[in-house]
C-alpha cells in the first residue's frame, strides 16, 4: 500500500480518436480546474466532434507513454 503512485492527466494530454481516424484534442471547461493527483474530485473535458462522427478511442499521454482506451457507443 505504501508504494502507491498517483498521477493526474491534463485535458491537453488527451486525444479523442474518431471513427474516421481523426484525433481531436481535449480542453477544460471554462472555470474548471484540473484535480490534484490524489484528489477525489472530477474535471470536465470538452471535445468538439465534427458532424456525423463518433468517438472510437480515448488516448492519454503521460511522460512519453500513450495509453488507449476503446470506446463503444450504446
PQR file of N, CA, C, O and H, with PARSE charges and radii, in Angstrom:
ATOM      1  N   UNK A   1       0.814  -1.192   0.000 -0.4000 1.5000
ATOM      2  CA  UNK A   1       0.000   0.000   0.000 -0.0000 2.0000
ATOM      3  C   UNK A   1       0.860   1.259   0.000  0.5500 1.7000
ATOM      4  O   UNK A   1       0.465   2.281  -0.562 -0.5500 1.4000
ATOM      5  N   UNK A   2       2.024   1.191   0.624 -0.4000 1.5000
ATOM      6  CA  UNK A   2       2.869   2.374   0.697 -0.0000 2.0000
ATOM      7  C   UNK A   2       3.498   2.720  -0.652  0.5500 1.7000
ATOM      8  O   UNK A   2       3.996   3.831  -0.828 -0.5500 1.4000
ATOM      9  H   UNK A   2       2.345   0.361   1.081  0.4000 1.0000
ATOM     10  N   UNK A   3       3.482   1.788  -1.606 -0.4000 1.5000
ATOM     11  CA  UNK A   3       4.112   2.012  -2.910 -0.0000 2.0000
ATOM     12  C   UNK A   3       3.126   2.574  -3.937  0.5500 1.7000
ATOM     13  O   UNK A   3       3.410   2.538  -5.134 -0.5500 1.4000
ATOM     14  H   UNK A   3       3.077   0.885  -1.462  0.4000 1.0000
ATOM     15  N   UNK A   4       1.988   3.086  -3.502 -0.4000 1.5000
ATOM     16  CA  UNK A   4       1.004   3.643  -4.432 -0.0000 2.0000
ATOM     17  C   UNK A   4       1.607   4.796  -5.206  0.5500 1.7000
ATOM     18  O   UNK A   4       2.391   5.577  -4.667 -0.5500 1.4000
ATOM     19  H   UNK A   4       1.757   3.115  -2.529  0.4000 1.0000
ATOM     20  N   UNK A   5       1.242   4.898  -6.458 -0.4000 1.5000
ATOM     21  CA  UNK A   5       1.676   6.018  -7.281 -0.0000 2.0000
ATOM     22  C   UNK A   5       0.436   6.703  -7.819  0.5500 1.7000
ATOM     23  O   UNK A   5      -0.452   6.050  -8.368 -0.5500 1.4000
ATOM     24  H   UNK A   5       0.605   4.264  -6.896  0.4000 1.0000
ATOM     25  N   UNK A   6       0.372   7.997  -7.666 -0.4000 1.5000
ATOM     26  CA  UNK A   6      -0.758   8.782  -8.139 -0.0000 2.0000
ATOM     27  C   UNK A   6      -0.298   9.679  -9.274  0.5500 1.7000
ATOM     28  O   UNK A   6       0.841  10.144  -9.288 -0.5500 1.4000
ATOM     29  H   UNK A   6       1.093   8.527  -7.220  0.4000 1.0000
ATOM     30  N   UNK A   7      -1.174   9.913 -10.207 -0.4000 1.5000
ATOM     31  CA  UNK A   7      -0.859  10.835 -11.283 -0.0000 2.0000
ATOM     32  C   UNK A   7      -2.137  11.518 -11.740  0.5500 1.7000
ATOM     33  O   UNK A   7      -3.243  11.056 -11.461 -0.5500 1.4000
ATOM     34  H   UNK A   7      -2.100   9.534 -10.195  0.4000 1.0000
ATOM     35  N   UNK A   8      -1.967  12.593 -12.424 -0.4000 1.5000
ATOM     36  CA  UNK A   8      -3.087  13.357 -12.954 -0.0000 2.0000
ATOM     37  C   UNK A   8      -2.801  13.645 -14.421  0.5500 1.7000
ATOM     38  O   UNK A   8      -1.675  13.988 -14.782 -0.5500 1.4000
ATOM     39  H   UNK A   8      -1.068  12.968 -12.650  0.4000 1.0000
ATOM     40  N   UNK A   9      -3.804  13.509 -15.255 -0.4000 1.5000
ATOM     41  CA  UNK A   9      -3.657  13.785 -16.677 -0.0000 2.0000
ATOM     42  C   UNK A   9      -4.471  15.023 -17.009  0.5500 1.7000
ATOM     43  O   UNK A   9      -5.649  15.116 -16.664 -0.5500 1.4000
ATOM     44  H   UNK A   9      -4.719  13.231 -14.962  0.4000 1.0000
ATOM     45  N   UNK A  10      -3.845  15.955 -17.669 -0.4000 1.5000
ATOM     46  CA  UNK A  10      -4.500  17.189 -18.075 -0.0000 2.0000
ATOM     47  C   UNK A  10      -5.306  16.957 -19.348  0.5500 1.7000
ATOM     48  O   UNK A  10      -4.987  16.061 -20.130 -0.5500 1.4000
ATOM     49  H   UNK A  10      -2.887  15.879 -17.949  0.4000 1.0000
ATOM     50  N   UNK A  11      -6.336  17.746 -19.559 -0.4000 1.5000
ATOM     51  CA  UNK A  11      -7.138  17.648 -20.781 -0.0000 2.0000
ATOM     52  C   UNK A  11      -6.282  17.854 -22.022  0.5500 1.7000
ATOM     53  O   UNK A  11      -6.572  17.285 -23.075 -0.5500 1.4000
ATOM     54  H   UNK A  11      -6.596  18.474 -18.924  0.4000 1.0000
ATOM     55  N   UNK A  12      -5.236  18.654 -21.912 -0.4000 1.5000
ATOM     56  CA  UNK A  12      -4.362  18.901 -23.066 -0.0000 2.0000
ATOM     57  C   UNK A  12      -3.498  17.682 -23.393  0.5500 1.7000
ATOM     58  O   UNK A  12      -2.864  17.647 -24.447 -0.5500 1.4000
ATOM     59  H   UNK A  12      -5.000  19.116 -21.057  0.4000 1.0000
ATOM     60  N   UNK A  13      -3.463  16.680 -22.504 -0.4000 1.5000
ATOM     61  CA  UNK A  13      -2.709  15.453 -22.727 -0.0000 2.0000
ATOM     62  C   UNK A  13      -3.607  14.294 -23.155  0.5500 1.7000
ATOM     63  O   UNK A  13      -3.220  13.133 -23.026 -0.5500 1.4000
ATOM     64  H   UNK A  13      -3.978  16.708 -21.647  0.4000 1.0000
ATOM     65  N   UNK A  14      -4.787  14.594 -23.657 -0.4000 1.5000
ATOM     66  CA  UNK A  14      -5.720  13.562 -24.109 -0.0000 2.0000
ATOM     67  C   UNK A  14      -6.172  13.877 -25.534  0.5500 1.7000
ATOM     68  O   UNK A  14      -6.321  15.040 -25.910 -0.5500 1.4000
ATOM     69  H   UNK A  14      -5.101  15.538 -23.762  0.4000 1.0000
ATOM     70  N   UNK A  15      -6.385  12.829 -26.311 -0.4000 1.5000
ATOM     71  CA  UNK A  15      -6.916  12.965 -27.676 -0.0000 2.0000
ATOM     72  C   UNK A  15      -8.030  11.952 -27.839  0.5500 1.7000
ATOM     73  O   UNK A  15      -7.895  10.794 -27.444 -0.5500 1.4000
ATOM     74  H   UNK A  15      -6.264  11.885 -26.005  0.4000 1.0000
ATOM     75  N   UNK A  16      -9.123  12.390 -28.418 -0.4000 1.5000
ATOM     76  CA  UNK A  16     -10.245  11.515 -28.719 -0.0000 2.0000
ATOM     77  C   UNK A  16     -10.148  11.137 -30.192  0.5500 1.7000
ATOM     78  O   UNK A  16     -10.241  11.999 -31.066 -0.5500 1.4000
ATOM     79  H   UNK A  16      -9.233  13.331 -28.739  0.4000 1.0000
ATOM     80  N   UNK A  17      -9.959   9.841 -30.470 -0.4000 1.5000
ATOM     81  CA  UNK A  17      -9.869   9.382 -31.854 -0.0000 2.0000
ATOM     82  C   UNK A  17     -11.274   9.045 -32.342  0.5500 1.7000
ATOM     83  O   UNK A  17     -12.011   8.306 -31.689 -0.5500 1.4000
ATOM     84  H   UNK A  17      -9.884   9.141 -29.761  0.4000 1.0000
ATOM     85  N   UNK A  18     -11.628   9.591 -33.487 -0.4000 1.5000
ATOM     86  CA  UNK A  18     -12.957   9.384 -34.042 -0.0000 2.0000
ATOM     87  C   UNK A  18     -12.970   8.187 -34.982  0.5500 1.7000
ATOM     88  O   UNK A  18     -11.921   7.661 -35.352 -0.5500 1.4000
ATOM     89  H   UNK A  18     -11.029  10.191 -34.017  0.4000 1.0000
ATOM     90  N   UNK A  19     -14.172   7.762 -35.362 -0.4000 1.5000
ATOM     91  CA  UNK A  19     -14.300   6.604 -36.242 -0.0000 2.0000
ATOM     92  C   UNK A  19     -13.708   6.829 -37.628  0.5500 1.7000
ATOM     93  O   UNK A  19     -13.484   5.870 -38.365 -0.5500 1.4000
ATOM     94  H   UNK A  19     -15.025   8.189 -35.061  0.4000 1.0000
ATOM     95  N   UNK A  20     -13.452   8.090 -37.992 -0.4000 1.5000
ATOM     96  CA  UNK A  20     -12.792   8.386 -39.275 -0.0000 2.0000
ATOM     97  C   UNK A  20     -11.279   8.577 -39.094  0.5500 1.7000
ATOM     98  O   UNK A  20     -10.599   9.078 -39.990 -0.5500 1.4000
ATOM     99  H   UNK A  20     -13.634   8.869 -37.393  0.4000 1.0000
ATOM    100  N   UNK A  21     -10.756   8.167 -37.915 -0.4000 1.5000
ATOM    101  CA  UNK A  21      -9.326   8.177 -37.553 -0.0000 2.0000
ATOM    102  C   UNK A  21      -8.748   9.574 -37.309  0.5500 1.7000
ATOM    103  O   UNK A  21      -7.532   9.708 -37.170 -0.5500 1.4000
ATOM    104  H   UNK A  21     -11.308   7.760 -37.187  0.4000 1.0000
ATOM    105  N   UNK A  22      -9.568  10.596 -37.253 -0.4000 1.5000
ATOM    106  CA  UNK A  22      -9.115  11.944 -36.891 -0.0000 2.0000
ATOM    107  C   UNK A  22      -9.040  12.018 -35.363  0.5500 1.7000
ATOM    108  O   UNK A  22      -9.933  11.528 -34.672 -0.5500 1.4000
ATOM    109  H   UNK A  22     -10.556  10.487 -37.366  0.4000 1.0000
ATOM    110  N   UNK A  23      -7.975  12.629 -34.838 -0.4000 1.5000
ATOM    111  CA  UNK A  23      -7.822  12.812 -33.391 -0.0000 2.0000
ATOM    112  C   UNK A  23      -8.173  14.249 -33.017  0.5500 1.7000
ATOM    113  O   UNK A  23      -7.720  15.202 -33.650 -0.5500 1.4000
ATOM    114  H   UNK A  23      -7.249  13.027 -35.399  0.4000 1.0000
ATOM    115  N   UNK A  24      -8.979  14.378 -31.986 -0.4000 1.5000
ATOM    116  CA  UNK A  24      -9.458  15.684 -31.532 -0.0000 2.0000
ATOM    117  C   UNK A  24      -8.878  15.947 -30.146  0.5500 1.7000
ATOM    118  O   UNK A  24      -9.039  15.113 -29.255 -0.5500 1.4000
ATOM    119  H   UNK A  24      -9.347  13.604 -31.471  0.4000 1.0000
ATOM    120  N   UNK A  25      -8.199  17.094 -29.936 -0.4000 1.5000
ATOM    121  CA  UNK A  25      -7.654  17.389 -28.603 -0.0000 2.0000
ATOM    122  C   UNK A  25      -8.764  17.762 -27.621  0.5500 1.7000
ATOM    123  O   UNK A  25      -9.819  18.268 -28.004 -0.5500 1.4000
ATOM    124  H   UNK A  25      -8.069  17.770 -30.660  0.4000 1.0000
ATOM    125  N   UNK A  26      -8.493  17.500 -26.363 -0.4000 1.5000
ATOM    126  CA  UNK A  26      -9.437  17.879 -25.321 -0.0000 2.0000
ATOM    127  C   UNK A  26      -9.117  19.258 -24.776  0.5500 1.7000
ATOM    128  O   UNK A  26      -8.012  19.770 -24.953 -0.5500 1.4000
ATOM    129  H   UNK A  26      -7.636  17.089 -26.052  0.4000 1.0000
ATOM    130  N   UNK A  27     -10.089  19.845 -24.119 -0.4000 1.5000
ATOM    131  CA  UNK A  27      -9.868  21.121 -23.436 -0.0000 2.0000
ATOM    132  C   UNK A  27     -10.732  21.130 -22.182  0.5500 1.7000
ATOM    133  O   UNK A  27     -11.734  20.419 -22.095 -0.5500 1.4000
ATOM    134  H   UNK A  27     -10.986  19.429 -23.976  0.4000 1.0000
ATOM    135  N   UNK A  28     -10.333  21.939 -21.224 -0.4000 1.5000
ATOM    136  CA  UNK A  28     -11.083  22.052 -19.979 -0.0000 2.0000
ATOM    137  C   UNK A  28     -12.299  22.932 -20.180  0.5500 1.7000
ATOM    138  O   UNK A  28     -12.297  23.836 -21.016 -0.5500 1.4000
ATOM    139  H   UNK A  28      -9.520  22.516 -21.295  0.4000 1.0000
ATOM    140  N   UNK A  29     -13.334  22.661 -19.408 -0.4000 1.5000
ATOM    141  CA  UNK A  29     -14.494  23.529 -19.374 -0.0000 2.0000
ATOM    142  C   UNK A  29     -14.076  24.838 -18.708  0.5500 1.7000
ATOM    143  O   UNK A  29     -13.295  24.821 -17.757 -0.5500 1.4000
ATOM    144  H   UNK A  29     -13.336  21.927 -18.729  0.4000 1.0000
ATOM    145  N   UNK A  30     -14.576  25.957 -19.188 -0.4000 1.5000
ATOM    146  CA  UNK A  30     -14.222  27.266 -18.636 -0.0000 2.0000
ATOM    147  C   UNK A  30     -14.483  27.295 -17.127  0.5500 1.7000
ATOM    148  O   UNK A  30     -15.555  26.904 -16.664 -0.5500 1.4000
ATOM    149  H   UNK A  30     -15.210  25.971 -19.962  0.4000 1.0000
ATOM    150  N   UNK A  31     -13.500  27.756 -16.379 -0.4000 1.5000
ATOM    151  CA  UNK A  31     -13.636  27.864 -14.929 -0.0000 2.0000
ATOM    152  C   UNK A  31     -13.372  26.567 -14.188  0.5500 1.7000
ATOM    153  O   UNK A  31     -13.401  26.543 -12.957 -0.5500 1.4000
ATOM    154  H   UNK A  31     -12.629  28.073 -16.754  0.4000 1.0000
ATOM    155  N   UNK A  32     -13.116  25.495 -14.911 -0.4000 1.5000
ATOM    156  CA  UNK A  32     -12.864  24.191 -14.303 -0.0000 2.0000
ATOM    157  C   UNK A  32     -11.365  24.021 -14.098  0.5500 1.7000
ATOM    158  O   UNK A  32     -10.583  24.362 -14.985 -0.5500 1.4000
ATOM    159  H   UNK A  32     -13.093  25.514 -15.910  0.4000 1.0000
ATOM    160  N   UNK A  33     -10.959  23.514 -12.974 -0.4000 1.5000
ATOM    161  CA  UNK A  33      -9.542  23.291 -12.703 -0.0000 2.0000
ATOM    162  C   UNK A  33      -9.247  21.793 -12.734  0.5500 1.7000
ATOM    163  O   UNK A  33     -10.131  20.973 -12.486 -0.5500 1.4000
ATOM    164  H   UNK A  33     -11.595  23.237 -12.253  0.4000 1.0000
ATOM    165  N   UNK A  34      -7.999  21.445 -13.038 -0.4000 1.5000
ATOM    166  CA  UNK A  34      -7.592  20.042 -13.020 -0.0000 2.0000
ATOM    167  C   UNK A  34      -7.427  19.607 -11.571  0.5500 1.7000
ATOM    168  O   UNK A  34      -6.802  20.324 -10.789 -0.5500 1.4000
ATOM    169  H   UNK A  34      -7.281  22.111 -13.239  0.4000 1.0000
ATOM    170  N   UNK A  35      -7.973  18.444 -11.186 -0.4000 1.5000
ATOM    171  CA  UNK A  35      -7.811  17.978  -9.800 -0.0000 2.0000
ATOM    172  C   UNK A  35      -6.379  17.544  -9.532  0.5500 1.7000
ATOM    173  O   UNK A  35      -5.648  17.175 -10.450 -0.5500 1.4000
ATOM    174  H   UNK A  35      -8.480  17.862 -11.821  0.4000 1.0000
ATOM    175  N   UNK A  36      -5.989  17.594  -8.269 -0.4000 1.5000
ATOM    176  CA  UNK A  36      -4.678  17.076  -7.869 -0.0000 2.0000
ATOM    177  C   UNK A  36      -4.650  15.570  -8.070  0.5500 1.7000
ATOM    178  O   UNK A  36      -5.697  14.926  -8.145 -0.5500 1.4000
ATOM    179  H   UNK A  36      -6.583  17.894  -7.523  0.4000 1.0000
ATOM    180  N   UNK A  37      -3.461  15.015  -8.156 -0.4000 1.5000
ATOM    181  CA  UNK A  37      -3.302  13.580  -8.436 -0.0000 2.0000
ATOM    182  C   UNK A  37      -4.013  12.680  -7.427  0.5500 1.7000
ATOM    183  O   UNK A  37      -4.545  11.640  -7.814 -0.5500 1.4000
ATOM    184  H   UNK A  37      -2.611  15.538  -8.096  0.4000 1.0000
ATOM    185  N   UNK A  38      -4.039  13.041  -6.169 -0.4000 1.5000
ATOM    186  CA  UNK A  38      -4.658  12.195  -5.148 -0.0000 2.0000
ATOM    187  C   UNK A  38      -6.080  12.636  -4.801  0.5500 1.7000
ATOM    188  O   UNK A  38      -6.679  12.090  -3.874 -0.5500 1.4000
ATOM    189  H   UNK A  38      -3.607  13.887  -5.854  0.4000 1.0000
ATOM    190  N   UNK A  39      -6.618  13.590  -5.507 -0.4000 1.5000
ATOM    191  CA  UNK A  39      -7.941  14.123  -5.188 -0.0000 2.0000
ATOM    192  C   UNK A  39      -9.047  13.207  -5.683  0.5500 1.7000
ATOM    193  O   UNK A  39      -8.866  12.452  -6.638 -0.5500 1.4000
ATOM    194  H   UNK A  39      -6.131  14.033  -6.260  0.4000 1.0000
ATOM    195  N   UNK A  40     -10.176  13.283  -5.033 -0.4000 1.5000
ATOM    196  CA  UNK A  40     -11.334  12.502  -5.473 -0.0000 2.0000
ATOM    197  C   UNK A  40     -12.313  13.386  -6.255  0.5500 1.7000
ATOM    198  O   UNK A  40     -13.453  12.991  -6.496 -0.5500 1.4000
ATOM    199  H   UNK A  40     -10.323  13.896  -4.257  0.4000 1.0000
ATOM    200  N   UNK A  41     -11.869  14.568  -6.644 -0.4000 1.5000
ATOM    201  CA  UNK A  41     -12.719  15.465  -7.414 -0.0000 2.0000
ATOM    202  C   UNK A  41     -12.633  15.114  -8.899  0.5500 1.7000
ATOM    203  O   UNK A  41     -11.788  14.319  -9.311 -0.5500 1.4000
ATOM    204  H   UNK A  41     -10.942  14.889  -6.448  0.4000 1.0000
ATOM    205  N   UNK A  42     -13.504  15.708  -9.685 -0.4000 1.5000
ATOM    206  CA  UNK A  42     -13.561  15.431 -11.116 -0.0000 2.0000
ATOM    207  C   UNK A  42     -13.292  16.685 -11.920  0.5500 1.7000
ATOM    208  O   UNK A  42     -13.432  17.801 -11.419 -0.5500 1.4000
ATOM    209  H   UNK A  42     -14.190  16.354  -9.351  0.4000 1.0000
ATOM    210  N   UNK A  43     -12.905  16.494 -13.168 -0.4000 1.5000
ATOM    211  CA  UNK A  43     -12.735  17.593 -14.113 -0.0000 2.0000
ATOM    212  C   UNK A  43     -13.631  17.313 -15.309  0.5500 1.7000
ATOM    213  O   UNK A  43     -13.920  16.156 -15.614 -0.5500 1.4000
ATOM    214  H   UNK A  43     -12.791  15.588 -13.575  0.4000 1.0000
ATOM    215  N   UNK A  44     -14.068  18.353 -15.977 -0.4000 1.5000
ATOM    216  CA  UNK A  44     -14.893  18.208 -17.176 -0.0000 2.0000
ATOM    217  C   UNK A  44     -14.032  18.553 -18.376  0.5500 1.7000
ATOM    218  O   UNK A  44     -13.481  19.650 -18.463 -0.5500 1.4000
ATOM    219  H   UNK A  44     -13.833  19.293 -15.729  0.4000 1.0000
ATOM    220  N   UNK A  45     -13.918  17.602 -19.308 -0.4000 1.5000
ATOM    221  CA  UNK A  45     -13.183  17.816 -20.546 -0.0000 2.0000
ATOM    222  C   UNK A  45     -14.170  17.929 -21.686  0.5500 1.7000
ATOM    223  O   UNK A  45     -15.194  17.246 -21.706 -0.5500 1.4000
ATOM    224  H   UNK A  45     -14.366  16.710 -19.237  0.4000 1.0000
ATOM    225  N   UNK A  46     -13.857  18.800 -22.643 -0.4000 1.5000
ATOM    226  CA  UNK A  46     -14.741  19.022 -23.789 -0.0000 2.0000
ATOM    227  C   UNK A  46     -13.996  18.656 -25.067  0.5500 1.7000
ATOM    228  O   UNK A  46     -12.843  19.044 -25.261 -0.5500 1.4000
ATOM    229  H   UNK A  46     -13.025  19.354 -22.627  0.4000 1.0000
ATOM    230  N   UNK A  47     -14.666  17.909 -25.932 -0.4000 1.5000
ATOM    231  CA  UNK A  47     -14.125  17.549 -27.241 -0.0000 2.0000
ATOM    232  C   UNK A  47     -15.128  18.008 -28.289  0.5500 1.7000
ATOM    233  O   UNK A  47     -16.313  17.688 -28.196 -0.5500 1.4000
ATOM    234  H   UNK A  47     -15.603  17.594 -25.775  0.4000 1.0000
ATOM    235  N   UNK A  48     -14.664  18.754 -29.282 -0.4000 1.5000
ATOM    236  CA  UNK A  48     -15.515  19.221 -30.374 -0.0000 2.0000
ATOM    237  C   UNK A  48     -15.536  18.153 -31.463  0.5500 1.7000
ATOM    238  O   UNK A  48     -14.515  17.922 -32.112 -0.5500 1.4000
ATOM    239  H   UNK A  48     -13.702  19.014 -29.358  0.4000 1.0000
ATOM    240  N   UNK A  49     -16.673  17.499 -31.676 -0.4000 1.5000
ATOM    241  CA  UNK A  49     -16.789  16.439 -32.667 -0.0000 2.0000
ATOM    242  C   UNK A  49     -17.405  16.980 -33.956  0.5500 1.7000
ATOM    243  O   UNK A  49     -18.434  17.656 -33.916 -0.5500 1.4000
ATOM    244  H   UNK A  49     -17.502  17.687 -31.149  0.4000 1.0000
ATOM    245  N   UNK A  50     -16.779  16.687 -35.096 -0.4000 1.5000
ATOM    246  CA  UNK A  50     -17.393  17.064 -36.368 -0.0000 2.0000
ATOM    247  C   UNK A  50     -18.719  16.305 -36.557  0.5500 1.7000
ATOM    248  O   UNK A  50     -18.915  15.242 -35.968 -0.5500 1.4000
ATOM    249  H   UNK A  50     -15.944  16.138 -35.128  0.4000 1.0000
ATOM    250  N   UNK A  51     -19.603  16.841 -37.358 -0.4000 1.5000
ATOM    251  CA  UNK A  51     -20.902  16.218 -37.610 -0.0000 2.0000
ATOM    252  C   UNK A  51     -20.719  14.810 -38.175  0.5500 1.7000
ATOM    253  O   UNK A  51     -19.780  14.552 -38.928 -0.5500 1.4000
ATOM    254  H   UNK A  51     -19.444  17.705 -37.836  0.4000 1.0000
ATOM    255  N   UNK A  52     -21.610  13.919 -37.811 -0.4000 1.5000
ATOM    256  CA  UNK A  52     -21.657  12.535 -38.305 -0.0000 2.0000
ATOM    257  C   UNK A  52     -20.423  11.710 -37.948  0.5500 1.7000
ATOM    258  O   UNK A  52     -20.074  10.785 -38.681 -0.5500 1.4000
ATOM    259  H   UNK A  52     -22.373  14.129 -37.199  0.4000 1.0000
ATOM    260  N   UNK A  53     -19.760  12.023 -36.842 -0.4000 1.5000
ATOM    261  CA  UNK A  53     -18.632  11.217 -36.382 -0.0000 2.0000
ATOM    262  C   UNK A  53     -18.947  10.680 -34.989  0.5500 1.7000
ATOM    263  O   UNK A  53     -19.780  11.226 -34.266 -0.5500 1.4000
ATOM    264  H   UNK A  53     -20.044  12.774 -36.246  0.4000 1.0000
ATOM    265  N   UNK A  54     -18.269   9.612 -34.638 -0.4000 1.5000
ATOM    266  CA  UNK A  54     -18.435   9.011 -33.318 -0.0000 2.0000
ATOM    267  C   UNK A  54     -17.068   8.759 -32.708  0.5500 1.7000
ATOM    268  O   UNK A  54     -16.119   8.459 -33.432 -0.5500 1.4000
ATOM    269  H   UNK A  54     -17.592   9.169 -35.226  0.4000 1.0000
ATOM    270  N   UNK A  55     -16.945   8.873 -31.386 -0.4000 1.5000
ATOM    271  CA  UNK A  55     -15.667   8.556 -30.743 -0.0000 2.0000
ATOM    272  C   UNK A  55     -15.385   7.062 -30.844  0.5500 1.7000
ATOM    273  O   UNK A  55     -16.295   6.239 -30.752 -0.5500 1.4000
ATOM    274  H   UNK A  55     -17.715   9.117 -30.797  0.4000 1.0000
ATOM    275  N   UNK A  56     -14.114   6.724 -31.034 -0.4000 1.5000
ATOM    276  CA  UNK A  56     -13.698   5.334 -31.170 -0.0000 2.0000
ATOM    277  C   UNK A  56     -12.728   4.936 -30.056  0.5500 1.7000
ATOM    278  O   UNK A  56     -12.855   3.856 -29.480 -0.5500 1.4000
ATOM    279  H   UNK A  56     -13.374   7.392 -31.109  0.4000 1.0000
ATOM    280  N   UNK A  57     -11.756   5.812 -29.750 -0.4000 1.5000
ATOM    281  CA  UNK A  57     -10.764   5.557 -28.705 -0.0000 2.0000
ATOM    282  C   UNK A  57     -10.445   6.856 -27.987  0.5500 1.7000
ATOM    283  O   UNK A  57     -10.591   7.943 -28.546 -0.5500 1.4000
ATOM    284  H   UNK A  57     -11.653   6.690 -30.218  0.4000 1.0000
ATOM    285  N   UNK A  58     -10.010   6.730 -26.745 -0.4000 1.5000
ATOM    286  CA  UNK A  58      -9.518   7.865 -25.985 -0.0000 2.0000
ATOM    287  C   UNK A  58      -8.061   7.577 -25.655  0.5500 1.7000
ATOM    288  O   UNK A  58      -7.749   6.574 -25.013 -0.5500 1.4000
ATOM    289  H   UNK A  58      -9.892   5.847 -26.291  0.4000 1.0000
ATOM    290  N   UNK A  59      -7.168   8.464 -26.097 -0.4000 1.5000
ATOM    291  CA  UNK A  59      -5.732   8.307 -25.877 -0.0000 2.0000
ATOM    292  C   UNK A  59      -5.286   9.277 -24.787  0.5500 1.7000
ATOM    293  O   UNK A  59      -5.651  10.452 -24.796 -0.5500 1.4000
ATOM    294  H   UNK A  59      -7.422   9.279 -26.619  0.4000 1.0000
ATOM    295  N   UNK A  60      -4.489   8.763 -23.847 -0.4000 1.5000
ATOM    296  CA  UNK A  60      -3.879   9.580 -22.806 -0.0000 2.0000
ATOM    297  C   UNK A  60      -2.372   9.553 -23.004  0.5500 1.7000
ATOM    298  O   UNK A  60      -1.806   8.502 -23.307 -0.5500 1.4000
ATOM    299  H   UNK A  60      -4.193   7.808 -23.840  0.4000 1.0000
ATOM    300  N   UNK A  61      -1.712  10.702 -22.835 -0.4000 1.5000
ATOM    301  CA  UNK A  61      -0.263  10.816 -22.989 -0.0000 2.0000
ATOM    302  C   UNK A  61       0.336  11.279 -21.669  0.5500 1.7000
ATOM    303  O   UNK A  61      -0.096  12.285 -21.106 -0.5500 1.4000
ATOM    304  H   UNK A  61      -2.171  11.555 -22.589  0.4000 1.0000
ATOM    305  N   UNK A  62       1.341  10.539 -21.171 -0.4000 1.5000
ATOM    306  CA  UNK A  62       1.980  10.890 -19.915 -0.0000 2.0000
ATOM    307  C   UNK A  62       3.436  10.436 -19.953  0.5500 1.7000
ATOM    308  O   UNK A  62       3.709   9.246 -20.116 -0.5500 1.4000
ATOM    309  H   UNK A  62       1.691   9.722 -21.629  0.4000 1.0000
ATOM    310  N   UNK A  63       4.356  11.355 -19.807 -0.4000 1.5000
ATOM    311  CA  UNK A  63       5.791  11.052 -19.765 -0.0000 2.0000
ATOM    312  C   UNK A  63       6.253  10.175 -20.927  0.5500 1.7000
ATOM    313  O   UNK A  63       6.988   9.210 -20.717 -0.5500 1.4000
ATOM    314  H   UNK A  63       4.134  12.321 -19.675  0.4000 1.0000
ATOM    315  N   UNK A  64       5.836  10.496 -22.139 -0.4000 1.5000
ATOM    316  CA  UNK A  64       6.270   9.757 -23.317 -0.0000 2.0000
ATOM    317  C   UNK A  64       5.553   8.439 -23.529  0.5500 1.7000
ATOM    318  O   UNK A  64       5.920   7.676 -24.423 -0.5500 1.4000
ATOM    319  H   UNK A  64       5.240  11.279 -22.310  0.4000 1.0000
ATOM    320  N   UNK A  65       4.541   8.157 -22.730 -0.4000 1.5000
ATOM    321  CA  UNK A  65       3.783   6.915 -22.853 -0.0000 2.0000
ATOM    322  C   UNK A  65       2.357   7.237 -23.285  0.5500 1.7000
ATOM    323  O   UNK A  65       1.762   8.209 -22.820 -0.5500 1.4000
ATOM    324  H   UNK A  65       4.242   8.777 -22.005  0.4000 1.0000
ATOM    325  N   UNK A  66       1.816   6.413 -24.180 -0.4000 1.5000
ATOM    326  CA  UNK A  66       0.429   6.586 -24.605 -0.0000 2.0000
ATOM    327  C   UNK A  66      -0.376   5.376 -24.155  0.5500 1.7000
ATOM    328  O   UNK A  66       0.033   4.230 -24.343 -0.5500 1.4000
ATOM    329  H   UNK A  66       2.300   5.624 -24.558  0.4000 1.0000
ATOM    330  N   UNK A  67      -1.517   5.653 -23.563 -0.4000 1.5000
ATOM    331  CA  UNK A  67      -2.450   4.609 -23.163 -0.0000 2.0000
ATOM    332  C   UNK A  67      -3.751   4.867 -23.919  0.5500 1.7000
ATOM    333  O   UNK A  67      -4.258   5.988 -23.932 -0.5500 1.4000
ATOM    334  H   UNK A  67      -1.849   6.584 -23.411  0.4000 1.0000
ATOM    335  N   UNK A  68      -4.283   3.827 -24.544 -0.4000 1.5000
ATOM    336  CA  UNK A  68      -5.513   3.974 -25.316 -0.0000 2.0000
ATOM    337  C   UNK A  68      -6.621   3.140 -24.696  0.5500 1.7000
ATOM    338  O   UNK A  68      -6.402   2.018 -24.240 -0.5500 1.4000
ATOM    339  H   UNK A  68      -3.871   2.915 -24.534  0.4000 1.0000
ATOM    340  N   UNK A  69      -7.809   3.714 -24.690 -0.4000 1.5000
ATOM    341  CA  UNK A  69      -8.991   3.030 -24.169 -0.0000 2.0000
ATOM    342  C   UNK A  69     -10.027   3.015 -25.276  0.5500 1.7000
ATOM    343  O   UNK A  69     -10.408   4.067 -25.789 -0.5500 1.4000
ATOM    344  H   UNK A  69      -7.987   4.625 -25.060  0.4000 1.0000
ATOM    345  N   UNK A  70     -10.486   1.823 -25.650 -0.4000 1.5000
ATOM    346  CA  UNK A  70     -11.517   1.712 -26.672 -0.0000 2.0000
ATOM    347  C   UNK A  70     -12.864   2.162 -26.134  0.5500 1.7000
ATOM    348  O   UNK A  70     -13.169   1.954 -24.960 -0.5500 1.4000
ATOM    349  H   UNK A  70     -10.176   0.968 -25.233  0.4000 1.0000
ATOM    350  N   UNK A  71     -13.671   2.778 -26.987 -0.4000 1.5000
ATOM    351  CA  UNK A  71     -14.995   3.263 -26.603 -0.0000 2.0000
ATOM    352  C   UNK A  71     -16.063   2.584 -27.446  0.5500 1.7000
ATOM    353  O   UNK A  71     -15.871   2.362 -28.642 -0.5500 1.4000
ATOM    354  H   UNK A  71     -13.424   2.948 -27.941  0.4000 1.0000
ATOM    355  N   UNK A  72     -17.183   2.256 -26.825 -0.4000 1.5000
ATOM    356  CA  UNK A  72     -18.315   1.671 -27.530 -0.0000 2.0000
ATOM    357  C   UNK A  72     -19.540   2.524 -27.221  0.5500 1.7000
ATOM    358  O   UNK A  72     -19.826   2.823 -26.061 -0.5500 1.4000
ATOM    359  H   UNK A  72     -17.339   2.436 -25.854  0.4000 1.0000
ATOM    360  N   UNK A  73     -20.248   2.905 -28.256 -0.4000 1.5000
ATOM    361  CA  UNK A  73     -21.462   3.711 -28.085 -0.0000 2.0000
ATOM    362  C   UNK A  73     -22.645   2.778 -27.874  0.5500 1.7000
ATOM    363  O   UNK A  73     -22.866   1.853 -28.655 -0.5500 1.4000
ATOM    364  H   UNK A  73     -20.015   2.663 -29.198  0.4000 1.0000
ATOM    365  N   UNK A  74     -23.403   3.031 -26.810 -0.4000 1.5000
ATOM    366  CA  UNK A  74     -24.586   2.208 -26.516 -0.0000 2.0000
ATOM    367  C   UNK A  74     -25.834   3.027 -26.674  0.5500 1.7000
ATOM    368  O   UNK A  74     -26.937   2.518 -26.471 -0.5500 1.4000
ATOM    369  H   UNK A  74     -23.224   3.782 -26.175  0.4000 1.0000
TER
END
